[in-house]
């Protein structure tokens, strides 16, 4: 059985790195010896993640970023290329949902904000790293999608479900076109995860309900596993859910 690959000294860029899945993924990759670049909208949250990484011996780089700005995204990717000369793993975890999400509540502005962040932003990020990865002839992109990206959900709302379905399709198109360049992409599709995005749910959840969900560290370990696989391995899509999956228990 082949060993998982050593990530020491390899370079990873994580968006949405200030909280939740992005933060957990950044920490797991840093603990494995990777040089991590942290991006997100809120400097204070990125500083918190950076402090956690320094505590385990890492030397994180912060690149504040709003992924809905394509020029900003391209600029950060350019600086990564100039500074490190490579990018081995990209984890695109930034995303949003809105409180007023059902069909009888969502309006054009809410719809636009979700699609702009969760689909267009993911495209801008993927597009920005392909030149580096093509030159290297290798690279892993992990697009953090959702259970709602493979199974439409009333709970998630139409905008989020549509955007994440789009991300899953976009991810597979990367594999179709970029496999010849040694690039592989995973659509990571978690069910309910106890992250700060839950605060935008129309109905508040109890502590017991949150405790039964996937936790951020579960996804951090999953991201690390994907990164450690041999470059010949492409996990096109990974669906992961809580054992106490409320979508199943409700039925």
Secondary structure, 3 states (H helix, E strand, C coil): CCCCCCCCCCEEEEECCCCHHHHHHHHHHHHCCCEEEEEECCHHHHHHHHHHHHHCCCCCEEEECCCCCHHHHHHHHHHHHHHHCCCCEEEECCCCCCCCCCCCCCCHHHHHHHHHHHHHHHHHHHHHHHHHHHHHCCEEEEEECCHHHCCCCCCCCHHHHHHHHHHHHHHHHHHHHHHHHCEEEEEEEECCEECHHHHHCCCCCCHHHHHHCEEHHHHHHHHHHHHHCCCCCCCCEEEECCCCCHHHHCC
